[in-house]
Amino acid sequence: MRIFRRSAVGLAAATLLAPLALLAPGTSASAATAAAVPTAAPESSATECKIIPSSVTLYEQPKSVIFDVERSFPDWSLRILDAGAFAISDMTQGEMDASELPNWIAGDVETLVRLWEADPYRAANCRATFSVLRGSRISLSAQKISGGRKFTGSLKAIRFGWSLGGGRYDHRVEPTWAALAGRPVKIQYRAASGRWVTATTTKTTANGTFKVSKKLGKHQWRAVYAGSSTTGARTSRAVTR
């Protein structure tokens, strides 16, 4: 699995960046991270941290992510539970790979953040939520009909690659695409002002397709999916009809 590189930047970082095992559903996060909290430094009370970026949308290819943490301490390290990723303040870039993630983790994933400073060696723990989203894709075709236009298309989302068997991760497969059913799709046209205007909204069927007609003339058209808590937003290519 590709994970964020380690760096020796003191006891706090070295302890937090111990090898991270992926958690299966039901595994206690506290049990998995108990060994990751240094005990030598005086502790500040737990607080909330804001991670930048706050989410990542993954497709077939691995994606580079550069992290930062809004903080009052000079140094930080973070672990994204179940996603097998970590980063620290002096080594913030790495890759997240859809083929190396279990599909069930899509959405908000708990993240543990460690803050510290070398002198007087104060430290604090923060909790944050990071969203791992499935990438989506949407298509649109427009056809001229009597009195208007008919639009057809499809909406799909990627499925992450890890599979579960016997209560553990047992094999890795390449990401695949699956239909998104019952999702709202906006059909928009570009007005003379250049602004995109929603002409109508439809929903995808059980196989992820949609079909709708509208009594409007020739325009540039596009289909828009706004996304969800587990799936990233996507806009189709524009077509003129």
VENURUR-V349048 format. One record per residue. RES is the residue in three letters. PSI is psi in whole degrees, 0 to 359 (999 if undefined). NEAR is the number of other C-alpha atoms within 12 Angstrom. D_FIRST is the distance of its C-alpha to the first C-alpha in Angstrom with 1 decimal. Layout:
res/psi/near/d_first
RES/PSI/NEAR/D_FIRST
RES/PSI/NEAR/D_FIRST
This chain:
res/psi/near/d_first
MET/135/24/0.0
ARG/126/23/3.8
ILE/165/32/6.2
PHE/140/34/9.9
ARG/153/28/11.6
ARG/161/29/14.0
SER/137/24/17.7
ALA/98/19/20.7
VAL/34/23/23.0
GLY/170/27/24.8
LEU/317/26/24.7
ALA/313/37/23.6
ALA/317/34/20.5
ALA/323/25/19.7
THR/317/27/20.2
LEU/326/37/18.3
LEU/35/37/15.2
ALA/158/30/14.9
PRO/136/21/11.6
LEU/121/29/10.7
ALA/139/25/10.5
LEU/143/31/10.3
LEU/134/28/13.9
ALA/161/27/15.7
PRO/135/20/18.8
GLY/349/14/21.6
THR/138/16/19.7
SER/123/15/21.4
ALA/323/24/19.7
SER/324/16/22.4
ALA/322/14/21.7
ALA/336/25/18.0
THR/1/31/19.1
ALA/322/16/22.4
ALA/354/18/21.4
ALA/1/27/19.9
VAL/112/33/23.4
PRO/146/27/25.6
THR/356/19/29.1
ALA/332/16/31.0
ALA/146/22/31.4
PRO/138/20/33.9
GLU/137/22/32.3
SER/163/19/33.3
SER/149/14/33.3
ALA/147/16/30.2
THR/181/20/30.2
GLU/142/22/28.4
CYS/148/30/26.3
LYS/123/24/25.7
ILE/140/35/22.4
ILE/120/21/22.5
PRO/167/22/21.3
SER/354/26/21.8
SER/163/31/19.6
VAL/139/36/17.2
THR/125/38/17.8
LEU/140/39/15.0
TYR/204/32/16.1
GLU/322/26/14.8
GLN/147/20/13.5
PRO/148/25/10.8
LYS/130/23/13.0
SER/136/22/13.7
VAL/132/28/15.0
ILE/118/26/17.5
PHE/154/33/18.5
ASP/162/27/21.8
VAL/125/34/23.7
GLU/125/23/27.4
ARG/166/26/28.8
SER/354/20/31.9
PHE/151/25/30.0
PRO/331/23/29.0
ASP/154/32/25.5
TRP/160/42/22.7
SER/149/51/19.2
LEU/151/50/17.3
ARG/127/45/14.7
ILE/105/43/13.9
LEU/143/36/14.2
ASP/344/37/12.4
ALA/355/43/10.1
GLY/31/36/7.8
ALA/145/42/9.2
PHE/162/43/12.0
ALA/160/42/14.5
ILE/168/40/17.9
SER/336/34/21.2
ASP/9/23/21.1
MET/83/25/17.5
THR/352/29/17.0
GLN/139/24/15.0
GLY/191/23/11.4
GLU/142/28/9.5
MET/137/34/8.8
ASP/121/38/8.0
ALA/331/41/10.4
SER/349/30/9.1
GLU/18/35/6.2
LEU/144/45/9.1
PRO/143/37/12.2
ASN/333/37/15.3
TRP/348/25/17.4
ILE/356/33/15.9
ALA/134/32/17.5
GLY/207/28/20.1
ASP/130/26/20.6
VAL/128/30/17.9
GLU/139/33/19.3
THR/133/35/18.4
LEU/131/41/19.7
VAL/134/44/21.1
ARG/127/48/22.8
LEU/144/42/25.7
TRP/165/36/27.7
GLU/147/27/30.3
ALA/327/19/31.3
ASP/116/13/35.0
PRO/37/12/36.2
TYR/48/22/32.7
ARG/153/26/32.6
ALA/157/35/29.4
ALA/152/33/28.7
ASN/140/35/26.1
CYS/153/32/25.6
ARG/142/26/24.2
ALA/160/30/23.0
THR/130/27/21.9
PHE/138/35/19.2
SER/126/30/19.1
VAL/111/41/16.3
LEU/143/37/18.4
ARG/134/42/18.2
GLY/149/42/19.6
SER/164/35/23.0
ARG/146/35/25.4
ILE/140/39/29.2
SER/158/31/32.0
LEU/133/34/35.7
SER/142/28/38.8
ALA/136/34/42.3
GLN/134/26/45.5
LYS/128/20/49.1
ILE/171/17/51.2
SER/119/12/54.8
GLY/6/13/54.9
GLY/214/19/51.3
ARG/145/28/47.7
LYS/134/27/45.4
PHE/135/36/41.7
THR/157/32/39.0
GLY/187/36/35.2
SER/157/38/32.0
LEU/128/43/29.1
LYS/161/36/25.6
ALA/152/37/22.2
ILE/147/33/18.7
ARG/131/35/17.1
PHE/165/38/13.4
GLY/329/32/11.8
TRP/143/29/10.9
SER/155/26/14.2
LEU/143/21/16.0
GLY/130/13/18.3
GLY/28/10/20.5
GLY/12/12/19.3
ARG/166/18/15.6
TYR/125/22/12.5
ASP/341/16/13.5
HIS/160/16/12.1
ARG/134/22/10.1
VAL/158/21/12.6
GLU/147/23/13.2
PRO/145/27/14.5
THR/169/24/18.3
TRP/136/25/21.2
ALA/146/24/23.5
ALA/144/24/27.0
LEU/114/34/27.8
ALA/148/20/31.2
GLY/26/19/33.8
ARG/139/30/32.4
PRO/137/28/34.9
VAL/129/41/35.1
LYS/135/36/37.5
ILE/119/43/39.5
GLN/153/33/40.6
TYR/155/32/43.0
ARG/120/23/43.7
ALA/170/17/47.1
ALA/332/11/49.5
SER/349/8/48.4
GLY/350/12/44.8
ARG/143/12/43.5
TRP/130/21/41.5
VAL/134/21/43.5
THR/118/22/42.3
ALA/322/29/44.7
THR/163/25/43.5
THR/135/24/40.6
THR/178/30/39.5
LYS/149/27/37.0
THR/150/28/34.7
THR/186/22/35.7
ALA/332/16/33.9
ASN/15/19/32.3
GLY/7/29/31.3
THR/165/30/34.3
PHE/156/35/37.1
LYS/130/29/40.7
VAL/150/29/43.2
SER/154/24/46.4
LYS/138/28/48.1
LYS/80/18/51.5
LEU/155/26/50.7
GLY/203/23/51.4
LYS/130/22/49.5
HIS/174/27/46.6
GLN/130/29/43.1
TRP/155/38/40.8
ARG/158/34/37.3
ALA/140/44/35.3
VAL/127/36/33.4
TYR/125/38/30.9
ALA/352/24/30.6
GLY/179/27/27.3
SER/189/23/26.8
SER/345/21/25.0
THR/350/30/21.9
THR/136/35/22.4
GLY/154/31/23.0
ALA/158/29/26.5
ARG/144/29/27.4
THR/136/28/30.6
SER/168/29/31.8
ARG/152/21/33.4
ALA/142/22/37.1
VAL/146/24/39.7
THR/124/20/43.5
ARG/999/22/45.9
